[in-house]
């Protein structure tokens, strides 16, 4: 059994985790970052990225995460390819057990495990993911200006996505498996007033159709096979893009019952802070952000977490010196 210790341990390797690592390393905190199952987070399944500041031309999500990784390593982060399977927040230093059998200890912990979009689970969804299938209108809606798109879902996320897309796309078709929205009434009423939006009730998507892609052409979406749950009637809808908006699930399994959570499951943090309800434990990125869920906001929260961890550790050192 191997034990590794660092002043700061970061769990997660998306924009929040890497940014926290960069700031912590430059503060000479010698951070360890455990990358997790999907190194790079959700941007690893994102193709063109146009809304991350600093790049005049579109960039690829995986490339951006590779650059963040290299930057974190360059300034001194110890990046470890392991998966944390257990944490103990009741001891000092904090303890985390890796799937490799290694135990990691740290005086401060930054949680940046992110969140995952919920998907439909149909095979064709995987074929077109990043090539016409998206879970983020704010990220990808720009590519569908003047085109026909579909939004799948009926909660706040779906209605907000449809409203956003209605200002960009030629037409927006919302497909919902129920006969009414679960979204807030004010959002629903706003959507009903949109001239370029139509809603198909009591309906599910059985298949996403299109060109599967042959070099040098990438895959492309052409339509949806739909099925009405009440009548059983099937139909085909022609669209250029599909936005799946059936919710997100924060990666909080490790911390259930150990940290305070919001009613929707995301980790709670103090207002204008990344501090959780356990001193010395900080949460950054999509694991706590249930509003914006953008790469740039995740990076900003990662910066905040590192700065707050630095301040926390400095306070510990002052108390330790006073005790001596």
C-alpha positions in Angstrom: 0.0 0.0 0.0 1.4 3.4 -1.1 0.5 6.7 0.5 1.1 10.0 -1.2 0.7 13.4 0.5 0.3 16.9 -0.8 -0.8 20.2 0.7 -3.6 20.3 -1.9 -5.4 17.3 -3.5 -7.6 18.0 -6.5 -10.1 15.4 -7.7 -11.2 15.8 -11.3 -9.5 17.0 -14.5 -11.9 19.3 -16.3 -11.4 23.0 -16.7 -12.1 23.5 -13.0 -9.6 20.9 -11.8 -6.8 22.0 -14.2 -7.3 25.7 -13.4 -7.2 25.0 -9.7 -4.0 23.0 -10.2 -2.4 25.8 -12.2 -3.1 28.4 -9.5 -2.2 26.0 -6.6 1.1 25.1 -8.3 2.0 28.7 -8.9 1.4 29.3 -5.2 4.0 26.7 -4.4 1.4 24.4 -2.9 2.6 21.3 -4.8 -0.8 20.0 -5.8 -1.7 16.5 -6.7 -4.4 16.1 -9.3 -6.2 12.7 -9.6 -7.6 12.7 -13.2 -10.5 10.3 -12.8 -12.2 8.1 -15.3 -12.7 10.7 -18.0 -9.6 12.9 -18.1 -10.6 16.3 -19.5 -14.3 16.0 -18.5 -17.1 16.8 -20.9 -15.0 18.8 -23.3 -13.4 15.5 -24.4 -16.6 14.8 -26.3 -17.0 18.3 -27.7 -15.7 19.1 -31.2 -15.7 22.8 -32.2 -15.4 25.2 -29.3 -15.9 28.9 -30.2 -16.8 30.4 -26.8 -13.7 29.9 -24.8 -11.9 33.2 -24.6 -8.5 33.7 -26.3 -8.9 31.8 -29.6 -9.9 33.6 -32.8 -10.7 30.4 -34.6 -12.7 27.4 -33.4 -10.7 24.9 -31.3 -11.3 21.3 -30.5 -12.4 20.4 -27.0 -9.9 17.6 -26.5 -7.1 19.8 -27.7 -8.1 22.5 -25.2 -8.0 20.0 -22.3 -4.6 18.7 -23.5 -3.2 22.2 -23.3 -4.6 22.7 -19.8 -3.1 19.4 -18.7 0.3 20.4 -20.1 0.1 23.8 -18.5 -0.7 22.3 -15.1 2.2 19.9 -15.4 4.5 22.7 -16.6 3.9 24.8 -13.4 4.5 21.8 -11.2 1.3 19.8 -10.7 1.7 16.1 -10.0 -1.0 14.6 -12.3 -2.0 11.0 -11.4 -4.0 8.7 -13.6 -6.2 7.1 -11.0 -9.8 6.9 -9.9 -10.8 7.9 -6.4 -13.2 5.3 -4.9 -13.5 6.5 -1.3 -12.9 9.6 0.8 -12.7 10.3 4.5 -13.4 13.9 5.4 -13.5 13.3 9.1 -9.7 13.0 9.6 -6.9 15.5 9.2 -5.2 15.3 6.8 -8.1 14.3 4.5 -7.8 10.8 3.0 -8.8 9.5 -0.4 -8.3 6.0 -1.7 -7.6 5.3 -5.3 -8.6 2.3 -7.4 -4.9 1.6 -7.8 -4.7 0.9 -4.0 -2.8 4.2 -3.4 -4.0 6.3 -0.5 -3.8 10.1 -1.0 -3.7 12.5 1.9 -4.0 16.3 1.8 -4.4 19.3 4.1 -6.9 20.8 1.6 -9.2 19.2 -0.9 -10.6 20.6 -4.1 -13.5 18.7 -5.6 -13.8 19.2 -9.4 -15.5 16.0 -10.4 -18.0 17.7 -12.8 -21.3 16.6 -14.0 -22.6 14.5 -16.9 -25.5 15.3 -19.2 -28.2 12.7 -19.1 -28.6 11.1 -22.5 -31.4 9.2 -24.2 -29.4 6.0 -24.3 -30.2 5.0 -27.9 -27.3 3.7 -30.0 -27.6 6.4 -32.8 -27.0 9.0 -30.1 -23.4 7.9 -29.7 -22.9 7.9 -33.5 -23.7 11.6 -33.8 -22.5 12.9 -30.5 -20.6 16.1 -31.2 -21.7 15.9 -34.9 -25.2 17.1 -34.6 -26.1 15.8 -31.2 -25.4 18.1 -28.2 -26.4 18.7 -24.6 -25.6 22.4 -24.5 -27.3 25.0 -26.6 -25.1 27.8 -25.2 -22.1 25.9 -26.3 -23.2 24.7 -29.8 -26.3 26.7 -30.8 -24.2 29.1 -32.8 -23.5 26.4 -35.4 -27.2 26.1 -36.2 -28.0 29.6 -37.2 -30.8 29.6 -39.7 -31.2 25.8 -39.4 -33.9 23.4 -38.1 -33.2 21.9 -34.7 -35.0 19.7 -32.1 -34.9 19.9 -28.3 -35.7 16.8 -26.3 -37.1 17.3 -22.8 -39.8 19.1 -20.9 -38.1 20.6 -17.8 -36.5 24.0 -17.2 -33.4 22.9 -19.0 -35.3 22.0 -22.2 -37.4 25.1 -22.2 -34.4 27.4 -21.6 -32.5 25.6 -24.4 -35.4 26.0 -26.8 -35.8 29.7 -25.9 -32.1 30.3 -26.5 -32.1 28.4 -29.8 -35.3 30.2 -31.0 -33.1 33.3 -31.4 -30.6 31.5 -33.6 -32.3 28.7 -35.5 -34.8 28.9 -38.3 -37.2 26.5 -36.4 -37.1 24.7 -33.0 -39.2 21.6 -32.4 -39.5 20.6 -28.7 -40.2 16.9 -28.2 -41.6 15.9 -24.8 -42.7 12.5 -23.6 -45.5 14.0 -21.5 -48.6 16.1 -22.3 -47.4 19.2 -20.4 -44.1 20.8 -19.4 -42.5 20.3 -16.0 -40.8 23.7 -16.5 -41.7 26.8 -14.6 -44.9 28.4 -15.9 -43.3 31.7 -16.8 -40.7 29.9 -19.0 -43.3 27.8 -20.7 -45.5 30.8 -21.5 -42.5 32.6 -22.9 -41.8 29.6 -25.2 -45.5 29.3 -26.3 -45.2 32.9 -27.7 -42.3 32.1 -30.0 -43.4 31.9 -33.7 -40.7 29.6 -34.7 -41.2 27.0 -32.0 -43.5 24.1 -32.1 -44.1 21.3 -29.5 -44.8 17.7 -30.1 -46.3 16.2 -27.0 -46.5 12.5 -25.7 -43.6 11.6 -28.0 -40.2 9.9 -27.7 -37.2 9.6 -30.0 -36.6 6.1 -31.2 -33.7 6.9 -33.5 -31.5 9.7 -34.8 -30.9 9.4 -38.5 -28.3 10.8 -40.8 -25.0 10.2 -42.5 -22.7 8.1 -40.3 -19.6 9.6 -41.8 -17.1 8.4 -44.4 -13.7 10.0 -44.7 -13.2 12.8 -45.3 -16.8 13.8 -44.3 -17.8 13.7 -40.6 -21.1 12.2 -39.4 -24.1 14.5 -39.9 -27.7 14.5 -38.5 -30.6 14.6 -40.9 -33.6 13.7 -38.8 -35.4 11.9 -36.0 -37.7 8.8 -35.9 -40.4 9.7 -33.4 -43.1 7.6 -31.7 -46.3 8.9 -30.1 -46.7 7.1 -26.7 -50.5 7.5 -26.8 -51.4 6.5 -30.3 -48.3 4.5 -31.2 -48.0 6.5 -34.4 -44.5 6.9 -35.9 -43.2 9.9 -37.8 -40.0 11.3 -39.2 -38.9 14.8 -38.4 -36.2 16.5 -40.6 -33.7 18.5 -38.5 -30.1 19.5 -38.7 -29.3 19.3 -35.0 -30.6 17.7 -31.8 -30.2 19.1 -28.3 -30.8 16.6 -25.5 -32.0 18.5 -22.5 -33.2 15.9 -20.0 -31.0 17.1 -17.2 -27.5 16.8 -15.7 -26.2 14.6 -13.0 -23.4 15.9 -10.8 -20.6 13.4 -10.0 -21.2 13.5 -6.2 -21.4 9.8 -5.3 -18.2 9.9 -3.3 -19.5 12.7 -1.1 -23.1 11.7 -0.5 -23.8 12.0 3.2 -20.3 13.6 3.8 -20.9 17.1 2.3 -24.0 19.3 2.2 -25.8 19.1 -1.1 -28.4 21.4 -2.8 -31.9 20.0 -3.2 -31.0 19.0 -6.8 -28.0 17.0 -5.7 -25.2 19.4 -6.6 -22.6 20.2 -3.9 -23.5 23.2 -1.7 -21.0 26.0 -1.5 -21.2 29.2 0.6 -22.4 32.3 -1.3 -19.6 33.9 -3.5 -17.3 31.1 -2.5 -16.2 27.5 -3.3 -16.2 26.6 0.5 -18.3 23.5 1.3 -19.6 22.9 4.8 -16.4 21.1 5.8 -13.5 23.5 6.4 -10.7 22.8 4.0 -12.9 21.2 1.4 -13.7 23.2 -1.7 -15.9 22.5 -4.7 -15.5 24.0 -8.2 -17.0 23.6 -11.6 -20.1 21.6 -12.7 -20.2 19.5 -9.5 -21.5 22.7 -7.7 -22.6 25.0 -10.6 -26.2 24.1 -11.5 -26.8 27.3 -13.4 -24.2 28.1 -16.0 -22.3 24.9 -16.6 -19.7 26.5 -19.0 -16.1 25.7 -19.4 -15.1 29.3 -18.7 -17.2 29.5 -15.5 -15.8 26.2 -14.3 -12.2 27.5 -14.9 -13.1 30.6 -12.9 -14.4 28.5 -10.0 -11.2 26.5 -10.1 -9.2 29.7 -9.7 -11.4 30.7 -6.7 -11.0 27.2 -5.1 -7.2 27.4 -5.4 -7.0 30.9 -3.9 -9.3 29.9 -1.1 -7.3 26.8 -0.4 -4.1 28.8 -0.3 -5.8 31.2 2.3 -7.0 28.2 4.3 -3.6 26.6 4.4 -2.0 29.8 5.5 -4.5 30.1 8.3 -3.6 26.5 9.4 0.1 27.4 9.4 -0.5 30.5 11.6 -2.4 28.5 14.1 0.2 25.8 14.1 3.0 28.3 14.7 1.0 29.9 17.5 0.5 26.6 19.2 4.2 25.9 19.1 
